[in-house]
Amino acid sequence: MIARTASIALAAVVAVSLSACVSPGLPPSGPSDQERAARLIERVDRAWANTGLDGTVSRPAIELASLTPNMGQFSECLTTQGIEAWEMSEDALGGVTFGGGSTSSTEQLAFFTCYAQHPFELTMGAELSLAQLDYLYDYYRSWVIPCLALESITVSAVPSRAEFLGSPWQPWNPYGSSEQIRSEHDYNEAVRHCGRRFADLDIWEDDRWSW
């Protein structure tokens, strides 16, 4: 009983002391137009490298159509290039690869031309600003991870701040890095005790079980 009471008291002290650090003010806003434009340029650069055309074909100079392009615009562009069926894959950094091994250089160039105009993302993640990532990292380290520890849930492979800030798609979170959270029920219980995966950031992806 004494040990249990001490544990509850410790949890209360941690909760009180850390809560002031979690939300010091209004949460940061999303990526600025400058950040989004820079990321789109990086995504297009990776897409060009993945075409395998560098060194054999001059890279075309293509103007970005919008800071908020989408797959529909990309697909329409491919249709105008005479391509009706296509495949794409995406790596962890958002670099896309077009088609399979049989895709011709002409098709690769058409893919790149359309993607450079409309570089949408395939991942089902939420693109965050550097300020949001920094805010979220502090939330994870100052609140979620200690809270999970109080629930006897161990989080492994915690990235450094620099590594975390280098992933605008935010692929890592404490809930997805624990072997003890293996089901939707486990996840919902952990969130109920230790807080939403994206804290109070106003982004479209909610706290659905997704791994």
C-alpha atoms as an extended CHARMM CRD file, in Angstrom:
* protein
*
       211  EXT
         1         1  MET       CA              0.0000000000        0.0000000000        0.0000000000  PROA      1               0.0000000000
         2         2  ILE       CA              2.8220000000        2.3910000000        0.8990000000  PROA      2               0.0000000000
         3         3  ALA       CA              4.6250000000        1.5880000000       -2.3380000000  PROA      3               0.0000000000
         4         4  ARG       CA              1.4220000000        2.0580000000       -4.3460000000  PROA      4               0.0000000000
         5         5  THR       CA              0.7060000000        5.3930000000       -2.6370000000  PROA      5               0.0000000000
         6         6  ALA       CA              4.2530000000        6.5470000000       -3.3190000000  PROA      6               0.0000000000
         7         7  SER       CA              3.8900000000        5.5650000000       -6.9730000000  PROA      7               0.0000000000
         8         8  ILE       CA              0.6660000000        7.5430000000       -7.3250000000  PROA      8               0.0000000000
         9         9  ALA       CA              2.2350000000       10.5320000000       -5.5950000000  PROA      9               0.0000000000
        10        10  LEU       CA              5.2370000000       10.3730000000       -7.9090000000  PROA      10              0.0000000000
        11        11  ALA       CA              2.9780000000       10.2150000000      -10.9400000000  PROA      11              0.0000000000
        12        12  ALA       CA              1.0880000000       13.2610000000       -9.7090000000  PROA      12              0.0000000000
        13        13  VAL       CA              4.2980000000       15.2050000000       -9.1250000000  PROA      13              0.0000000000
        14        14  VAL       CA              5.6010000000       14.3040000000      -12.5890000000  PROA      14              0.0000000000
        15        15  ALA       CA              2.2890000000       15.2490000000      -14.1790000000  PROA      15              0.0000000000
        16        16  VAL       CA              2.1790000000       18.6210000000      -12.4640000000  PROA      16              0.0000000000
        17        17  SER       CA              5.8300000000       19.4740000000      -13.1010000000  PROA      17              0.0000000000
        18        18  LEU       CA              5.7730000000       18.4170000000      -16.7320000000  PROA      18              0.0000000000
        19        19  SER       CA              2.3930000000       19.8030000000      -17.7270000000  PROA      19              0.0000000000
        20        20  ALA       CA              3.7350000000       23.3460000000      -17.5830000000  PROA      20              0.0000000000
        21        21  CYS       CA              6.3870000000       22.3890000000      -20.1480000000  PROA      21              0.0000000000
        22        22  VAL       CA              4.0770000000       20.6530000000      -22.6160000000  PROA      22              0.0000000000
        23        23  SER       CA              1.9870000000       23.6210000000      -23.7390000000  PROA      23              0.0000000000
        24        24  PRO       CA              3.8660000000       26.8320000000      -22.8960000000  PROA      24              0.0000000000
        25        25  GLY       CA              1.6860000000       28.8030000000      -25.2810000000  PROA      25              0.0000000000
        26        26  LEU       CA             -0.2150000000       28.4890000000      -28.5070000000  PROA      26              0.0000000000
        27        27  PRO       CA              1.0590000000       25.5850000000      -30.6340000000  PROA      27              0.0000000000
        28        28  PRO       CA              3.1860000000       26.5880000000      -33.6400000000  PROA      28              0.0000000000
        29        29  SER       CA              1.6010000000       26.9790000000      -37.0520000000  PROA      29              0.0000000000
        30        30  GLY       CA              2.1960000000       24.6900000000      -40.0030000000  PROA      30              0.0000000000
        31        31  PRO       CA              4.8790000000       25.0320000000      -42.6650000000  PROA      31              0.0000000000
        32        32  SER       CA              5.3220000000       28.4870000000      -44.1610000000  PROA      32              0.0000000000
        33        33  ASP       CA              5.1460000000       28.9140000000      -47.9250000000  PROA      33              0.0000000000
        34        34  GLN       CA              8.9340000000       29.1740000000      -47.9000000000  PROA      34              0.0000000000
        35        35  GLU       CA              9.3150000000       25.8680000000      -46.0250000000  PROA      35              0.0000000000
        36        36  ARG       CA              6.8180000000       24.1110000000      -48.2500000000  PROA      36              0.0000000000
        37        37  ALA       CA              8.4780000000       25.3870000000      -51.4170000000  PROA      37              0.0000000000
        38        38  ALA       CA             11.8960000000       24.2240000000      -50.1670000000  PROA      38              0.0000000000
        39        39  ARG       CA             10.5370000000       20.7730000000      -49.3690000000  PROA      39              0.0000000000
        40        40  LEU       CA              8.8630000000       20.4810000000      -52.7480000000  PROA      40              0.0000000000
        41        41  ILE       CA             12.1570000000       21.3350000000      -54.4230000000  PROA      41              0.0000000000
        42        42  GLU       CA             13.9110000000       18.6440000000      -52.3710000000  PROA      42              0.0000000000
        43        43  ARG       CA             11.2140000000       16.1300000000      -53.2940000000  PROA      43              0.0000000000
        44        44  VAL       CA             11.5550000000       16.9420000000      -56.9870000000  PROA      44              0.0000000000
        45        45  ASP       CA             15.3620000000       16.6570000000      -56.7700000000  PROA      45              0.0000000000
        46        46  ARG       CA             15.0380000000       13.1800000000      -55.2700000000  PROA      46              0.0000000000
        47        47  ALA       CA             12.4990000000       12.2240000000      -57.9280000000  PROA      47              0.0000000000
        48        48  TRP       CA             14.9460000000       13.2430000000      -60.6710000000  PROA      48              0.0000000000
        49        49  ALA       CA             17.7350000000       11.1820000000      -59.0820000000  PROA      49              0.0000000000
        50        50  ASN       CA             15.3900000000        8.1750000000      -58.9630000000  PROA      50              0.0000000000
        51        51  THR       CA             14.5880000000        8.3520000000      -62.6950000000  PROA      51              0.0000000000
        52        52  GLY       CA             18.0990000000        7.2000000000      -63.5720000000  PROA      52              0.0000000000
        53        53  LEU       CA             18.1850000000        9.7750000000      -66.3570000000  PROA      53              0.0000000000
        54        54  ASP       CA             20.8350000000       12.0210000000      -64.8390000000  PROA      54              0.0000000000
        55        55  GLY       CA             23.8960000000       12.0550000000      -67.0660000000  PROA      55              0.0000000000
        56        56  THR       CA             22.0000000000       10.7350000000      -70.0900000000  PROA      56              0.0000000000
        57        57  VAL       CA             19.2700000000       13.3560000000      -70.5170000000  PROA      57              0.0000000000
        58        58  SER       CA             19.3120000000       17.0410000000      -69.6580000000  PROA      58              0.0000000000
        59        59  ARG       CA             17.0280000000       17.7580000000      -66.7480000000  PROA      59              0.0000000000
        60        60  PRO       CA             14.1600000000       19.9360000000      -67.9600000000  PROA      60              0.0000000000
        61        61  ALA       CA             13.5200000000       23.2460000000      -66.2060000000  PROA      61              0.0000000000
        62        62  ILE       CA              9.9370000000       22.9740000000      -64.9860000000  PROA      62              0.0000000000
        63        63  GLU       CA              7.9420000000       25.5230000000      -63.0290000000  PROA      63              0.0000000000
        64        64  LEU       CA              6.0180000000       24.3510000000      -59.9840000000  PROA      64              0.0000000000
        65        65  ALA       CA              2.2980000000       24.7210000000      -60.6280000000  PROA      65              0.0000000000
        66        66  SER       CA              1.2370000000       25.2170000000      -56.9990000000  PROA      66              0.0000000000
        67        67  LEU       CA              2.3800000000       24.8870000000      -53.3850000000  PROA      67              0.0000000000
        68        68  THR       CA             -0.5850000000       22.5510000000      -52.8590000000  PROA      68              0.0000000000
        69        69  PRO       CA             -0.4990000000       20.1830000000      -55.8520000000  PROA      69              0.0000000000
        70        70  ASN       CA             -2.4020000000       16.9010000000      -55.7780000000  PROA      70              0.0000000000
        71        71  MET       CA             -2.4870000000       13.4810000000      -57.3700000000  PROA      71              0.0000000000
        72        72  GLY       CA             -5.4320000000       14.4040000000      -59.5850000000  PROA      72              0.0000000000
        73        73  GLN       CA             -3.4380000000       17.1610000000      -61.2680000000  PROA      73              0.0000000000
        74        74  PHE       CA             -0.4880000000       14.8190000000      -61.6830000000  PROA      74              0.0000000000
        75        75  SER       CA             -2.6740000000       12.1140000000      -63.2230000000  PROA      75              0.0000000000
        76        76  GLU       CA             -4.2330000000       14.5720000000      -65.6650000000  PROA      76              0.0000000000
        77        77  CYS       CA             -0.7660000000       15.6990000000      -66.6790000000  PROA      77              0.0000000000
        78        78  LEU       CA              0.2760000000       12.1080000000      -67.4050000000  PROA      78              0.0000000000
        79        79  THR       CA             -2.8190000000       11.6310000000      -69.5440000000  PROA      79              0.0000000000
        80        80  THR       CA             -1.7750000000       14.5910000000      -71.6920000000  PROA      80              0.0000000000
        81        81  GLN       CA              1.6210000000       12.8520000000      -72.0220000000  PROA      81              0.0000000000
        82        82  GLY       CA             -0.1320000000        9.7300000000      -73.3290000000  PROA      82              0.0000000000
        83        83  ILE       CA              0.3000000000        7.6420000000      -70.1750000000  PROA      83              0.0000000000
        84        84  GLU       CA             -2.8720000000        6.0990000000      -68.7560000000  PROA      84              0.0000000000
        85        85  ALA       CA             -1.5050000000        3.4100000000      -66.4150000000  PROA      85              0.0000000000
        86        86  TRP       CA              1.3340000000        4.0790000000      -63.9770000000  PROA      86              0.0000000000
        87        87  GLU       CA              2.9300000000        2.9930000000      -60.7170000000  PROA      87              0.0000000000
        88        88  MET       CA              4.7800000000        4.9550000000      -58.0750000000  PROA      88              0.0000000000
        89        89  SER       CA              6.5710000000        4.1500000000      -54.8480000000  PROA      89              0.0000000000
        90        90  GLU       CA              8.0030000000        6.4420000000      -52.1840000000  PROA      90              0.0000000000
        91        91  ASP       CA             10.9620000000        6.1280000000      -49.8410000000  PROA      91              0.0000000000
        92        92  ALA       CA             11.1300000000        7.2800000000      -46.2110000000  PROA      92              0.0000000000
        93        93  LEU       CA             12.3510000000       10.7290000000      -47.2540000000  PROA      93              0.0000000000
        94        94  GLY       CA              9.5390000000       11.3350000000      -49.7270000000  PROA      94              0.0000000000
        95        95  GLY       CA             11.5480000000       10.5200000000      -52.8510000000  PROA      95              0.0000000000
        96        96  VAL       CA              9.3560000000        8.9130000000      -55.4910000000  PROA      96              0.0000000000
        97        97  THR       CA             10.2000000000        6.2350000000      -58.0530000000  PROA      97              0.0000000000
        98        98  PHE       CA              8.1270000000        5.9030000000      -61.1990000000  PROA      98              0.0000000000
        99        99  GLY       CA              6.9920000000        2.6380000000      -62.7180000000  PROA      99              0.0000000000
       100       100  GLY       CA              8.8710000000       -0.6350000000      -62.7830000000  PROA      100             0.0000000000
       101       101  GLY       CA             12.1200000000       -1.7800000000      -64.3370000000  PROA      101             0.0000000000
       102       102  SER       CA             10.6170000000       -1.8270000000      -67.8430000000  PROA      102             0.0000000000
       103       103  THR       CA              9.7240000000        1.8720000000      -67.8530000000  PROA      103             0.0000000000
       104       104  SER       CA             11.3560000000        3.5810000000      -70.8350000000  PROA      104             0.0000000000
       105       105  SER       CA             13.4320000000        6.7430000000      -70.6130000000  PROA      105             0.0000000000
       106       106  THR       CA             10.6850000000        8.5820000000      -72.5030000000  PROA      106             0.0000000000
       107       107  GLU       CA              8.1190000000        7.5180000000      -69.8990000000  PROA      107             0.0000000000
       108       108  GLN       CA             10.4770000000        8.4010000000      -67.0520000000  PROA      108             0.0000000000
       109       109  LEU       CA             10.9200000000       11.8670000000      -68.5140000000  PROA      109             0.0000000000
       110       110  ALA       CA              7.1360000000       12.2630000000      -68.8300000000  PROA      110             0.0000000000
       111       111  PHE       CA              6.6910000000       11.1300000000      -65.2200000000  PROA      111             0.0000000000
       112       112  PHE       CA              9.2890000000       13.5660000000      -63.9860000000  PROA      112             0.0000000000
       113       113  THR       CA              7.8560000000       16.4380000000      -66.0250000000  PROA      113             0.0000000000
       114       114  CYS       CA              4.4300000000       15.9590000000      -64.4540000000  PROA      114             0.0000000000
       115       115  TYR       CA              5.7720000000       15.3080000000      -60.9640000000  PROA      115             0.0000000000
       116       116  ALA       CA              7.9690000000       18.4170000000      -61.0470000000  PROA      116             0.0000000000
       117       117  GLN       CA              4.8270000000       20.4290000000      -61.7850000000  PROA      117             0.0000000000
       118       118  HSD       CA              2.6760000000       18.6080000000      -59.2200000000  PROA      118             0.0000000000
       119       119  PRO       CA              4.9260000000       16.9970000000      -56.5580000000  PROA      119             0.0000000000
       120       120  PHE       CA              2.2830000000       15.5370000000      -54.2750000000  PROA      120             0.0000000000
       121       121  GLU       CA              3.1330000000       13.1840000000      -51.4020000000  PROA      121             0.0000000000
       122       122  LEU       CA              2.1740000000        9.5170000000      -51.2590000000  PROA      122             0.0000000000
       123       123  THR       CA              2.6680000000        8.9730000000      -47.5370000000  PROA      123             0.0000000000
       124       124  MET       CA             -0.3180000000        9.1950000000      -45.2080000000  PROA      124             0.0000000000
       125       125  GLY       CA              1.5100000000       11.4540000000      -42.8210000000  PROA      125             0.0000000000
       126       126  ALA       CA              1.1650000000       15.0340000000      -41.6980000000  PROA      126             0.0000000000
       127       127  GLU       CA              3.7450000000       17.4890000000      -42.9980000000  PROA      127             0.0000000000
       128       128  LEU       CA              4.9070000000       19.6400000000      -40.0950000000  PROA      128             0.0000000000
       129       129  SER       CA              6.8600000000       22.8620000000      -39.8470000000  PROA      129             0.0000000000
       130       130  LEU       CA             10.2170000000       22.8670000000      -38.0700000000  PROA      130             0.0000000000
       131       131  ALA       CA              8.5850000000       24.7640000000      -35.2110000000  PROA      131             0.0000000000
       132       132  GLN       CA              5.8720000000       22.0940000000      -34.9350000000  PROA      132             0.0000000000
       133       133  LEU       CA              8.4490000000       19.3020000000      -35.0050000000  PROA      133             0.0000000000
       134       134  ASP       CA             10.4540000000       21.0030000000      -32.2740000000  PROA      134             0.0000000000
       135       135  TYR       CA              7.2810000000       21.4420000000      -30.2020000000  PROA      135             0.0000000000
       136       136  LEU       CA              6.3140000000       17.8060000000      -30.7420000000  PROA      136             0.0000000000
       137       137  TYR       CA              9.7750000000       16.5230000000      -29.8160000000  PROA      137             0.0000000000
       138       138  ASP       CA              9.6530000000       18.3880000000      -26.5020000000  PROA      138             0.0000000000
       139       139  TYR       CA              6.1690000000       16.9900000000      -25.9100000000  PROA      139             0.0000000000
       140       140  TYR       CA              7.3830000000       13.4240000000      -26.5100000000  PROA      140             0.0000000000
       141       141  ARG       CA             10.5380000000       13.7300000000      -24.4060000000  PROA      141             0.0000000000
       142       142  SER       CA              9.0480000000       15.8300000000      -21.5820000000  PROA      142             0.0000000000
       143       143  TRP       CA              5.6480000000       14.2240000000      -21.2700000000  PROA      143             0.0000000000
       144       144  VAL       CA              4.7270000000       11.1320000000      -23.3230000000  PROA      144             0.0000000000
       145       145  ILE       CA              7.8480000000        9.0220000000      -22.7500000000  PROA      145             0.0000000000
       146       146  PRO       CA              7.9730000000        9.6710000000      -18.9580000000  PROA      146             0.0000000000
       147       147  CYS       CA              4.2190000000        9.0440000000      -18.7500000000  PROA      147             0.0000000000
       148       148  LEU       CA              4.5310000000        5.7370000000      -20.6050000000  PROA      148             0.0000000000
       149       149  ALA       CA              7.3480000000        4.7600000000      -18.2460000000  PROA      149             0.0000000000
       150       150  LEU       CA              4.9660000000        5.2620000000      -15.3180000000  PROA      150             0.0000000000
       151       151  GLU       CA              2.6260000000        2.8310000000      -17.1180000000  PROA      151             0.0000000000
       152       152  SER       CA              5.5430000000        0.3400000000      -17.3960000000  PROA      152             0.0000000000
       153       153  ILE       CA              5.7120000000        0.8790000000      -21.1630000000  PROA      153             0.0000000000
       154       154  THR       CA              9.2360000000        1.0860000000      -22.5890000000  PROA      154             0.0000000000
       155       155  VAL       CA             10.0040000000        3.2170000000      -25.6510000000  PROA      155             0.0000000000
       156       156  SER       CA             12.9630000000        2.1620000000      -27.7770000000  PROA      156             0.0000000000
       157       157  ALA       CA             15.1250000000        3.8510000000      -30.4060000000  PROA      157             0.0000000000
       158       158  VAL       CA             14.3230000000        7.4530000000      -29.4900000000  PROA      158             0.0000000000
       159       159  PRO       CA             15.8120000000        9.7150000000      -32.1940000000  PROA      159             0.0000000000
       160       160  SER       CA             17.9340000000       12.7350000000      -31.4090000000  PROA      160             0.0000000000
       161       161  ARG       CA             16.3710000000       16.1530000000      -31.8560000000  PROA      161             0.0000000000
       162       162  ALA       CA             18.4000000000       16.6730000000      -35.0450000000  PROA      162             0.0000000000
       163       163  GLU       CA             17.1790000000       13.3690000000      -36.4900000000  PROA      163             0.0000000000
       164       164  PHE       CA             13.6020000000       14.1730000000      -35.5700000000  PROA      164             0.0000000000
       165       165  LEU       CA             13.7270000000       17.6600000000      -37.0750000000  PROA      165             0.0000000000
       166       166  GLY       CA             15.1180000000       16.1470000000      -40.2630000000  PROA      166             0.0000000000
       167       167  SER       CA             11.8720000000       14.2100000000      -40.8490000000  PROA      167             0.0000000000
       168       168  PRO       CA              9.1030000000       16.6510000000      -41.8140000000  PROA      168             0.0000000000
       169       169  TRP       CA              6.7150000000       13.7140000000      -42.3320000000  PROA      169             0.0000000000
       170       170  GLN       CA              7.1860000000       12.7730000000      -38.6710000000  PROA      170             0.0000000000
       171       171  PRO       CA              7.4250000000        8.9970000000      -39.1080000000  PROA      171             0.0000000000
       172       172  TRP       CA              8.5150000000        8.3730000000      -35.4800000000  PROA      172             0.0000000000
       173       173  ASN       CA              6.4290000000        8.5890000000      -32.3240000000  PROA      173             0.0000000000
       174       174  PRO       CA              6.7280000000        6.9390000000      -28.8900000000  PROA      174             0.0000000000
       175       175  TYR       CA              3.5440000000        4.8930000000      -29.2640000000  PROA      175             0.0000000000
       176       176  GLY       CA              4.8180000000        3.2170000000      -32.3970000000  PROA      176             0.0000000000
       177       177  SER       CA              8.1990000000        2.4600000000      -30.8070000000  PROA      177             0.0000000000
       178       178  SER       CA              7.1110000000        0.2080000000      -27.9780000000  PROA      178             0.0000000000
       179       179  GLU       CA              6.8350000000       -3.5680000000      -28.1780000000  PROA      179             0.0000000000
       180       180  GLN       CA              4.2160000000       -3.3820000000      -25.4230000000  PROA      180             0.0000000000
       181       181  ILE       CA              1.7420000000       -1.4970000000      -27.6230000000  PROA      181             0.0000000000
       182       182  ARG       CA              0.6960000000       -4.1890000000      -30.0640000000  PROA      182             0.0000000000
       183       183  SER       CA             -2.9890000000       -3.6140000000      -30.6890000000  PROA      183             0.0000000000
       184       184  GLU       CA             -5.5150000000       -0.8490000000      -31.1880000000  PROA      184             0.0000000000
       185       185  HSD       CA             -6.7620000000       -1.4190000000      -27.6490000000  PROA      185             0.0000000000
       186       186  ASP       CA             -3.2420000000       -1.0720000000      -26.2150000000  PROA      186             0.0000000000
       187       187  TYR       CA             -2.7260000000        2.0880000000      -28.2430000000  PROA      187             0.0000000000
       188       188  ASN       CA             -6.0280000000        3.6670000000      -27.2070000000  PROA      188             0.0000000000
       189       189  GLU       CA             -5.3070000000        2.9350000000      -23.5510000000  PROA      189             0.0000000000
       190       190  ALA       CA             -1.8230000000        4.4400000000      -23.8020000000  PROA      190             0.0000000000
       191       191  VAL       CA             -3.1870000000        7.5640000000      -25.5060000000  PROA      191             0.0000000000
       192       192  ARG       CA             -5.8940000000        7.8880000000      -22.8710000000  PROA      192             0.0000000000
       193       193  HSD       CA             -3.2520000000        7.9620000000      -20.1390000000  PROA      193             0.0000000000
       194       194  CYS       CA             -0.4310000000        9.8440000000      -21.8460000000  PROA      194             0.0000000000
       195       195  GLY       CA             -1.9220000000       12.1170000000      -24.4730000000  PROA      195             0.0000000000
       196       196  ARG       CA             -2.5870000000       12.4140000000      -28.1860000000  PROA      196             0.0000000000
       197       197  ARG       CA              0.1030000000       11.3980000000      -30.6180000000  PROA      197             0.0000000000
       198       198  PHE       CA              0.2310000000       14.8950000000      -32.1370000000  PROA      198             0.0000000000
       199       199  ALA       CA             -0.3820000000       16.7740000000      -28.8830000000  PROA      199             0.0000000000
       200       200  ASP       CA             -2.6080000000       19.8070000000      -29.5700000000  PROA      200             0.0000000000
       201       201  LEU       CA             -1.2710000000       20.5320000000      -33.0520000000  PROA      201             0.0000000000
       202       202  ASP       CA             -4.0450000000       21.3260000000      -35.5110000000  PROA      202             0.0000000000
       203       203  ILE       CA             -3.2750000000       18.8280000000      -38.2610000000  PROA      203             0.0000000000
       204       204  TRP       CA             -5.5260000000       16.5440000000      -40.2430000000  PROA      204             0.0000000000
       205       205  GLU       CA             -4.1950000000       13.1860000000      -39.0510000000  PROA      205             0.0000000000
       206       206  ASP       CA             -5.8120000000       12.2000000000      -35.7710000000  PROA      206             0.0000000000
       207       207  ASP       CA             -4.9140000000        9.4920000000      -33.2910000000  PROA      207             0.0000000000
       208       208  ARG       CA             -6.1000000000        6.5170000000      -35.2710000000  PROA      208             0.0000000000
       209       209  TRP       CA             -4.2790000000        3.2060000000      -34.8330000000  PROA      209             0.0000000000
       210       210  SER       CA             -2.2150000000        3.0400000000      -38.0240000000  PROA      210             0.0000000000
       211       211  TRP       CA              0.6640000000        0.5860000000      -37.6410000000  PROA      211             0.0000000000
